[in-house]
């Protein structure tokens, strides 16, 4: 199920030209205006991605073998502001974002309806 969901999100991230940072469990983290200058429309890009992600998830069955379980529903959260980016680790290096902006968007997602 997550593979089908993240495949849709990856396609949407390319369409909206946003940067996928990472997936952790069922969380998909993506940003705008990080690797290329999108200053004029970065908030619009991430908002449209979020709306399309909600719609895309709603079209994916929870279980393709038991459609009676319905389709996926997701929560989203996004916030605009500064972040610190760094590669962490040596055995399995990861590109990570840190800061209040990341924490705020995470809290918005976890407390959304």
C-alpha positions as CSV (number, residue, x, y, z in Angstrom):
1,X,0.0,0.0,0.0
2,X,2.7,2.5,0.9
3,X,4.6,1.7,-2.3
4,X,1.5,2.5,-4.4
5,X,0.9,5.7,-2.3
6,X,4.5,6.9,-2.5
7,X,4.6,6.2,-6.3
8,X,1.8,8.7,-6.7
9,X,3.5,11.2,-4.4
10,X,6.8,10.8,-6.3
11,X,4.9,11.5,-9.6
12,X,3.2,14.6,-8.0
13,X,6.5,15.9,-6.7
14,X,8.0,15.8,-10.2
15,X,4.8,17.5,-11.6
16,X,5.0,20.3,-9.0
17,X,8.8,20.5,-9.1
18,X,9.1,20.0,-5.4
19,X,12.0,18.2,-3.7
20,X,11.3,14.9,-1.8
21,X,13.5,14.9,1.3
22,X,12.6,11.6,2.8
23,X,10.0,9.1,3.8
24,X,9.8,7.9,7.4
25,X,7.2,5.2,8.0
26,X,4.0,6.7,6.6
27,X,5.4,10.2,6.5
28,X,6.4,11.8,3.2
29,X,8.5,15.0,3.6
30,X,8.9,17.3,0.6
31,X,9.9,20.9,0.2
32,X,10.0,23.8,-2.2
33,X,12.5,26.6,-2.8
34,X,15.4,24.4,-1.5
35,X,17.4,23.1,-4.4
36,X,16.2,25.6,-7.0
37,X,14.9,29.2,-6.7
38,X,11.1,29.1,-6.5
39,X,10.8,32.2,-4.4
40,X,7.8,33.6,-6.3
41,X,5.5,30.5,-6.0
42,X,7.0,28.1,-3.4
43,X,3.9,28.3,-1.1
44,X,1.5,27.8,-4.0
45,X,3.6,24.8,-5.3
46,X,3.5,23.0,-1.9
47,X,-0.2,23.8,-1.3
48,X,-1.2,22.4,-4.8
49,X,1.0,19.4,-4.1
50,X,-0.8,18.8,-0.8
51,X,-4.2,19.0,-2.4
52,X,-3.2,16.7,-5.2
53,X,-1.7,14.3,-2.7
54,X,-5.0,14.2,-0.8
55,X,-6.9,13.5,-4.0
56,X,-4.3,11.0,-5.2
57,X,-4.4,9.0,-2.0
58,X,-8.2,9.0,-2.1
59,X,-8.0,7.1,-5.4
60,X,-5.8,4.3,-4.0
61,X,-7.5,1.3,-2.4
62,X,-6.3,0.2,1.0
63,X,-6.2,-3.4,-0.2
64,X,-6.4,-4.2,-3.9
65,X,-7.7,-7.6,-3.0
66,X,-10.5,-6.3,-0.7
67,X,-12.0,-3.1,-2.1
68,X,-14.6,-3.1,0.6
69,X,-11.9,-1.6,2.9
70,X,-12.2,1.6,1.0
71,X,-9.4,4.0,0.0
72,X,-6.6,5.7,1.7
73,X,-7.1,9.0,3.5
74,X,-4.2,11.2,4.5
75,X,-3.4,14.2,6.6
76,X,-1.1,17.0,5.5
77,X,0.7,19.8,7.1
78,X,2.9,22.5,5.6
79,X,4.6,25.6,6.8
80,X,6.9,28.3,5.4
81,X,10.1,29.4,6.9
82,X,13.8,28.8,7.3
83,X,15.4,25.4,7.7
84,X,18.8,23.9,8.2
85,X,19.8,21.2,5.8
86,X,22.6,18.7,6.4
87,X,23.8,15.2,5.6
88,X,23.9,13.2,8.7
89,X,25.5,9.8,9.4
90,X,28.3,7.9,7.8
91,X,27.1,4.3,7.5
92,X,23.8,5.2,5.8
93,X,24.0,9.0,5.2
94,X,20.8,10.9,5.0
95,X,19.9,14.4,3.8
96,X,17.8,15.9,6.6
97,X,16.1,19.2,7.4
98,X,15.9,20.6,10.9
99,X,14.3,23.6,12.5
100,X,11.1,25.2,13.8
101,X,9.6,25.2,10.3
102,X,10.0,21.4,10.1
103,X,8.6,20.9,13.6
104,X,5.6,23.2,13.0
105,X,4.6,21.4,9.8
106,X,4.9,18.1,11.5
107,X,2.7,19.2,14.4
108,X,0.2,20.6,11.8
109,X,0.0,17.2,10.1
110,X,-0.3,15.2,13.3
111,X,-3.1,17.5,14.6
112,X,-5.0,17.9,11.4
113,X,-8.3,16.3,10.6
